[in-house]
Structures are given as C-alpha cells and as structure tokens.
Amino acid sequence: MKMIRAIVRPDKTEIVAEALAKVGMPSLTKMHVFGRGRTKGIRIGDVVYDEFPKTLLLLVVEDEKLDEAISVILESAKTGTMGDGKVFVTEVEEAYTVSKGTKGL
C-alpha cells in the first residue's frame, strides 16, 4: 500500500476529489494548509506574501492503483503555472478500520 500526500490549490480540491472518485478512489482526507515552494513567496508593492493557502489531500491506495491515482491527481490539479502543488508517495505498512477492527483497506 502507498500513501499519497497531494498538495493542491484550494480551487482544485473538489476537481481532484471528483476525478479520483470517478476512477474508484473516493476515500480521502482533506486538510487546509499554508505553505510555499522554492519561490519563498511573492511581493506585491510593500506587502510580502510568504505563505499561500493550499489543500493537503491524503489517500492510501493499493500498489497496483498508484500510477493511476498519480496520473489522475496530476491531470486534474494542473493549471500549468507555478504553485500548482506537489505529490509525495510513501509506503504504508499496515492499515486498520477503527469501526470494525479489521486490517487492510
């Protein structure tokens, strides 16, 4: 299993979530976050904006669905401009459903 952490523009959150649901991946967690990339913010007049609102999407997928999930996220989150976001993938050793006490997705 893999955990995908996708940081996307807030206005792309529902577009990405709907695109994932359409391909059978409806389960995810959304968090409103603030951050910045390599640009370290922007200056507009005398005001410096060093952090920007983003949405962090967390989802866990079986290994065989990873490539599809990444493709869907990249395609649906992309505007083609700086600040579109980042996707990180890590290994998940185990997962448990709290209500049932069962192991696995």
C-alpha positions in Angstrom: 0.0 0.0 0.0 1.1 3.6 -0.7 0.1 6.8 1.0 -0.3 9.8 -1.4 0.1 13.3 0.0 -1.0 15.7 -2.6 -0.7 19.5 -2.0 -3.0 21.3 -4.4 -4.6 24.7 -5.0 -7.8 25.1 -2.9 -9.8 25.7 -6.1 -8.7 22.3 -7.5 -9.6 20.3 -4.4 -13.1 19.2 -5.5 -12.0 18.7 -9.1 -9.2 16.3 -7.9 -11.6 14.5 -5.4 -14.3 14.0 -8.1 -11.7 12.8 -10.6 -10.4 10.2 -8.1 -13.9 9.1 -7.2 -14.7 8.6 -10.9 -11.9 6.0 -11.1 -12.9 4.2 -8.0 -10.9 6.0 -5.4 -13.4 8.0 -3.3 -11.7 7.7 0.1 -9.5 10.6 1.1 -8.8 13.1 3.8 -8.7 16.9 3.1 -6.8 19.5 5.2 -6.5 23.2 4.7 -2.8 24.1 5.0 -0.5 27.0 4.2 2.9 26.8 2.7 5.3 27.8 0.0 7.7 26.3 -2.6 11.0 27.4 -3.9 9.9 30.9 -4.7 9.7 31.7 -1.0 6.6 33.9 -1.6 5.9 37.0 -3.6 6.0 40.7 -3.1 3.1 42.9 -4.3 4.0 46.5 -3.6 5.1 46.8 0.0 3.4 43.5 1.0 5.2 40.2 1.1 3.1 37.0 0.9 5.4 34.2 2.1 2.8 31.5 2.6 -0.2 30.5 0.4 -3.4 28.6 1.2 -3.3 25.0 -0.2 -5.2 21.8 0.4 -3.5 18.6 1.5 -5.2 15.5 0.2 -4.3 12.2 1.9 -5.2 8.9 0.4 -4.0 5.3 0.6 -4.1 3.0 -2.4 -3.1 -0.5 -3.2 0.3 -0.6 -5.0 -1.3 -1.6 -8.4 -3.5 1.6 -8.3 -0.7 4.0 -7.6 0.2 5.0 -11.1 -3.5 5.7 -12.0 -4.0 7.7 -8.8 -0.9 9.9 -9.5 -2.0 10.4 -13.1 -5.5 11.5 -12.1 -4.1 13.9 -9.5 -1.5 15.4 -11.8 -4.0 15.9 -14.7 -6.9 17.3 -12.6 -4.7 19.6 -10.4 -2.6 21.1 -13.1 -3.0 24.7 -14.3 0.4 24.9 -15.8 1.6 27.7 -13.6 3.9 27.9 -10.6 2.2 27.0 -7.4 0.1 24.0 -8.7 1.4 21.8 -5.9 3.4 18.7 -5.1 2.7 15.0 -4.7 4.6 12.8 -2.3 4.3 9.0 -2.1 5.3 6.8 0.9 5.0 3.2 1.9 2.2 2.1 4.3 3.0 -1.0 6.2 -0.5 -1.6 7.7 -3.9 0.0 7.8 -6.8 -0.7 10.2 -10.5 0.2 10.1 -11.4 1.5 13.6 -15.1 0.7 13.5 -14.6 -2.9 12.6 -11.1 -3.6 13.9 -10.1 -5.1 10.6 -6.7 -4.9 9.0 -6.3 -3.7 5.4 -8.0 -1.2 3.2 
